[in-house]
Amino acid sequence: MNKTHQLQNYLQQNKISAAFITNPDNVFYITGFRSNPHERLFGVMLFADADPFVICPKMEVPDVEASGWQFGAIGHEDTEDAMDILQQAAESRQASLTALAVEKTHLTVSRQEALSGIFPDAAFHSIDDQLNAMRVIKDSREIELLAAAAELADYAIEIGCDTLKEGITELEVLSEIELALKKRGVSHMSFDTMVLFGDKTASPHGKPGNRKLRKGDFVLFDLGVIWEGYCSDITRTVAFGTPSDEQRAIYDTVLRAELASVEAAKAGITAAELDRTARQVIEDAGYGDYFTHRLGHGLGISVHEYPSLHGANDLPLTAGMAFTVEPGIYVPGVAGVRIEDDLVLTEDGVTILTQFPKDLQILGEN
């Protein structure tokens, strides 16, 4: 059953007239068409008892039609009232909308008010849980694309390591990574590439800049690519020059925590239990206060998607889920280490998509 039919059945079973889905990732999931609409109205409208349609800027209608979307595409000019066009198209398919499902986690207040204006009789419902339930289980084609994206992420780390030399800046390394990926056909990263040196590695979301590489620095790479609509996300930390005993101790602790979480990742374990598996290793080593974020997150069309792997989430993980595990220790003034892999749960265990070595790589010693 295709995704439009799944959603149509959901609307029928829940006595909801229609759904208007506007998150570009969800629109891509349903239609196969990807767009960044900026401020313009863009979405897919589905009905309990009528064919769906995409509404988009008129200039994108040919692209929607070329994407393989089997239903209608309705365009609007910048000079037109897009909501008025949406109303007319919806009412031509279903005269009365008494219930409308939307993504409450994505819809802005102003957009919700506009929808209330054109569909005054409609009660609003959330479709977020249904979309999460559909997207969280990956089919074989999705797993193939995630694996291809992960292979490119491995290559990116290799390029980053090969680029390291004393005096080079974080941004210079970053640019070499992204140039090499573009030559491999990657048009977009899944998030802003992170390359951090030395003391800056102790910031989990640090910003690359003109910090120059020095002997004794740890180097943290956190990056991912989008490949045919699907994301990868990898983190590796390497040493440039001989690391100190404390740097080694931090690295070894994070590696043990990461390996423990990978080994524990099996269908039936809860997100909280998996988080606890890694966190316990770090706490037992005396670094618990320096692991300041969740263990990981879902991965797919979005680089961060459902579910969130944190200590308060009792959701059991099931076969077909794709997610990251990325424990870290961040000690200001000393070092930060994070190691992250992309995993897919199977009936028998787990497939590790990212394959770049995790043993401490010591570079630049010659």
C-alpha positions in Angstrom: 0.0 0.0 0.0 1.5 3.4 -1.0 1.8 6.2 1.4 -1.2 8.2 0.1 -3.5 5.2 0.5 -2.1 4.7 4.0 -2.9 8.2 5.0 -6.3 8.1 3.3 -7.2 5.0 5.3 -6.0 6.8 8.4 -8.3 9.8 7.7 -11.3 7.4 7.0 -10.8 5.4 10.2 -10.5 8.6 12.3 -13.4 10.4 10.6 -11.1 13.3 9.5 -12.1 15.1 6.3 -8.6 16.0 5.1 -4.9 16.5 6.0 -2.7 19.4 4.9 1.0 18.4 5.3 3.5 21.2 4.9 6.8 20.0 6.4 9.0 19.6 3.3 10.5 16.4 4.6 7.0 14.9 5.0 5.9 16.2 1.6 8.9 14.5 0.1 8.1 11.2 1.9 4.6 11.2 0.6 5.1 12.6 -2.9 8.7 12.1 -3.9 9.1 15.8 -4.6 11.5 17.9 -2.6 11.3 21.7 -2.4 12.5 24.5 -0.2 9.5 26.8 -0.4 11.0 29.6 1.8 8.0 31.8 2.7 5.7 30.5 -0.1 2.8 28.1 0.5 3.8 24.5 -0.2 2.2 21.3 0.9 0.2 18.2 0.0 -3.5 17.9 0.7 -5.0 14.5 1.2 -8.7 13.6 1.6 -10.7 10.8 3.1 -12.7 10.4 -0.1 -11.0 12.2 -2.9 -7.7 12.4 -4.8 -4.9 14.4 -3.2 -3.0 17.4 -4.7 0.2 19.3 -4.2 0.1 23.1 -3.9 3.3 24.9 -4.7 4.7 28.0 -6.4 3.6 27.9 -10.0 7.2 27.8 -11.2 7.6 24.4 -9.5 4.5 22.7 -11.0 6.6 21.1 -13.9 9.1 19.8 -11.4 6.3 18.2 -9.3 4.9 16.5 -12.4 8.4 15.3 -13.4 9.0 13.8 -10.0 6.6 10.9 -10.5 3.8 12.3 -8.3 0.7 10.6 -9.8 -1.9 13.2 -8.7 -2.5 16.9 -9.4 -0.2 19.9 -8.8 -1.7 23.3 -8.4 0.5 26.4 -8.6 0.1 29.9 -7.3 1.8 33.1 -8.4 3.5 35.5 -6.0 0.8 38.0 -6.8 -2.0 35.7 -5.9 -3.6 34.7 -2.6 -2.3 31.2 -2.2 -4.8 30.4 0.6 -7.7 31.3 -1.6 -6.3 28.9 -4.3 -5.9 26.2 -1.6 -9.5 26.7 -0.5 -10.9 26.5 -4.1 -8.9 23.4 -4.9 -9.9 21.7 -1.6 -13.6 22.5 -1.9 -13.7 21.3 -5.5 -12.7 17.8 -4.1 -14.6 17.8 -0.8 -17.3 20.3 -0.3 -17.3 20.5 3.5 -14.3 20.1 5.7 -15.3 19.4 9.3 -12.0 18.0 10.5 -8.5 18.9 9.3 -5.3 17.1 10.3 -2.1 19.1 10.3 1.5 18.8 11.7 1.2 20.7 14.9 4.9 20.4 15.4 5.5 22.3 12.2 2.6 24.5 11.4 3.1 28.2 12.4 0.5 30.2 14.3 0.0 32.5 11.3 -0.5 29.6 8.9 -2.9 27.9 11.3 -4.9 31.1 11.6 -5.1 31.4 7.8 -6.3 27.8 7.5 -9.0 28.5 10.1 -10.1 31.5 8.0 -10.6 29.4 4.9 -12.0 26.3 6.6 -14.0 27.9 9.4 -16.0 24.7 10.2 -12.9 22.5 10.5 -11.7 21.2 13.9 -7.9 20.7 13.9 -6.2 17.4 14.6 -2.6 16.3 14.8 -1.2 14.0 12.2 2.3 14.0 13.7 2.1 10.6 15.4 0.8 8.9 12.3 3.6 10.3 10.1 6.2 9.4 12.8 4.8 5.8 12.9 5.0 5.5 9.1 8.5 7.1 8.7 10.1 5.3 11.6 10.2 1.9 9.9 12.4 2.0 6.8 11.8 -0.3 3.9 14.6 -2.0 1.9 15.0 0.9 -0.6 15.3 3.5 2.2 17.9 1.3 4.0 19.9 1.1 0.7 19.9 4.9 0.4 20.9 5.4 4.1 23.7 2.9 3.5 24.9 4.9 0.4 24.8 8.1 2.4 26.7 6.5 5.2 29.4 5.3 2.8 29.9 8.9 1.6 30.1 10.1 5.2 32.9 7.5 5.8 34.7 8.9 2.7 34.3 12.4 4.0 36.1 11.5 7.3 38.9 9.9 5.3 39.3 13.1 3.3 39.3 15.2 6.5 42.0 13.0 8.1 44.1 13.1 4.9 43.9 16.9 4.9 45.2 17.5 8.4 48.6 19.2 8.7 50.1 21.6 11.2 48.8 25.2 10.8 45.8 24.4 8.6 42.5 25.9 9.9 39.2 24.2 10.7 37.5 26.0 7.8 40.2 24.9 5.3 39.7 21.3 6.3 36.0 21.7 6.1 36.2 23.1 2.6 38.4 20.3 1.3 35.8 17.7 2.7 32.9 19.4 1.0 34.7 19.9 -2.3 35.6 16.2 -2.4 32.0 15.3 -1.8 30.7 17.5 -4.5 33.1 15.7 -6.9 31.3 12.5 -5.8 27.9 14.0 -6.7 26.8 15.2 -3.3 24.9 18.5 -3.6 23.9 19.0 0.0 25.2 18.2 3.5 22.6 16.9 5.9 23.7 19.7 8.4 26.5 22.2 8.7 29.8 20.3 8.7 31.7 20.5 12.0 35.5 20.4 12.1 36.9 21.4 15.5 40.4 21.5 16.8 41.9 21.2 20.3 40.0 23.0 23.1 37.1 23.7 20.7 36.3 20.0 20.7 34.9 20.4 24.2 31.9 22.3 22.7 29.3 19.6 21.5 27.9 22.1 18.9 31.0 24.2 18.3 31.4 26.3 15.2 34.4 25.9 12.8 36.5 28.9 12.3 40.1 30.0 11.8 41.6 28.0 14.7 44.9 26.5 13.4 45.9 22.9 14.0 48.6 22.2 16.5 50.5 19.1 17.7 48.6 17.5 20.5 45.2 18.6 19.4 42.2 16.3 19.2 40.2 16.9 16.0 36.5 16.3 16.0 34.6 15.7 12.7 30.8 15.7 12.7 29.1 15.6 9.3 26.7 13.9 7.0 25.4 14.0 3.5 22.0 13.8 1.8 21.9 11.2 -0.9 18.7 10.9 -3.0 16.8 12.4 -0.1 18.2 10.4 2.8 20.7 11.5 5.4 23.8 10.2 7.1 25.4 11.5 10.3 28.8 10.4 11.6 31.2 11.7 14.2 34.8 10.7 14.6 37.5 12.1 16.8 41.2 11.7 16.0 44.5 12.8 17.5 47.0 15.0 15.7 50.2 14.2 17.3 50.7 12.2 20.5 47.7 12.6 22.9 48.1 13.1 26.6 47.2 10.3 29.1 43.9 12.2 30.0 43.0 12.6 26.3 43.5 8.8 25.8 41.4 8.0 28.9 38.6 10.2 27.7 38.7 8.6 24.2 38.9 5.1 25.5 35.8 5.7 27.8 33.7 7.1 24.9 34.8 4.2 22.7 33.7 1.7 25.3 30.4 3.5 25.8 29.8 3.5 22.0 30.7 -0.1 21.5 28.4 -1.1 24.5 25.5 0.8 23.0 26.0 -0.8 19.6 26.2 -4.3 21.1 23.0 -3.6 23.2 21.0 -2.3 20.2 18.5 -5.1 19.6 14.8 -5.1 18.9 12.8 -4.8 22.1 15.3 -2.6 24.1 13.8 0.8 24.9 15.4 4.0 23.9 16.0 4.8 27.6 17.7 1.5 28.3 20.0 2.0 25.3 20.9 5.5 26.5 21.5 4.1 30.0 23.9 1.4 28.6 26.3 4.1 27.2 25.8 6.5 30.0 26.6 4.0 32.7 30.1 3.3 31.1 30.8 7.0 31.2 29.5 7.5 34.7 31.5 4.6 36.0 34.7 6.2 34.6 34.0 9.4 36.5 32.9 11.5 33.5 29.1 11.4 33.9 28.9 15.2 34.3 30.6 15.7 31.0 28.1 13.6 28.9 25.6 16.4 28.4 23.2 15.2 25.6 21.1 12.3 24.6 22.6 9.1 23.1 21.1 9.6 19.7 18.2 10.2 17.4 16.2 8.7 14.5 17.7 9.1 11.0 16.1 9.1 7.6 14.8 11.9 5.3 15.5 14.2 8.2 18.9 14.0 9.9 17.2 14.3 13.3 13.9 12.5 13.3 11.7 10.3 15.5 12.5 8.7 17.9 14.8 10.6 20.4 17.1 8.2 22.3 17.2 9.7 25.7 16.8 8.5 29.3 13.1 9.3 29.6 11.9 7.6 26.4 10.4 4.2 27.1 9.7 3.5 23.5 10.7 -0.1 22.5 13.0 -0.1 19.5 11.8 -2.3 16.6 13.3 -3.9 13.5 13.5 -1.4 10.6 14.3 1.6 12.8 17.3 3.7 11.8 19.1 5.8 14.4 22.4 7.1 15.6 24.4 6.3 18.8 26.8 9.1 19.7 28.1 9.2 23.3 30.5 12.0 24.1 32.6 13.5 26.9 33.4 17.2 26.8 35.9 18.4 29.4 36.6 22.2 29.0 40.3 23.0 28.6 41.2 19.4 28.0 39.4 17.7 25.2 36.0 16.7 23.7 35.4 13.3 22.2 32.3 12.0 20.4 32.0 8.8 18.4 28.8 8.4 16.3 27.5 5.6 14.1 24.4 5.1 12.0 22.5 1.9 12.8 19.6 0.0 11.4 17.8 -2.5 13.7 17.1 -5.9 12.1 15.2 -9.0 13.4 18.5 -10.5 14.4 20.4 -7.5 15.8 21.8 -4.4 14.1 23.5 -3.3 10.9 26.2 -0.7 11.3 26.1 1.6 8.3 29.1 3.8 9.1 32.3 1.9 8.9 35.2 4.4 9.4 37.6 2.9 12.1 36.8 3.8 15.7 40.1 2.9 17.3 42.0 6.1 18.1 43.7 7.3 15.0 46.9 9.2 15.7 47.9 11.3 12.8 50.8 13.7 12.1 53.4 12.0 14.1 56.0 11.8 11.3 
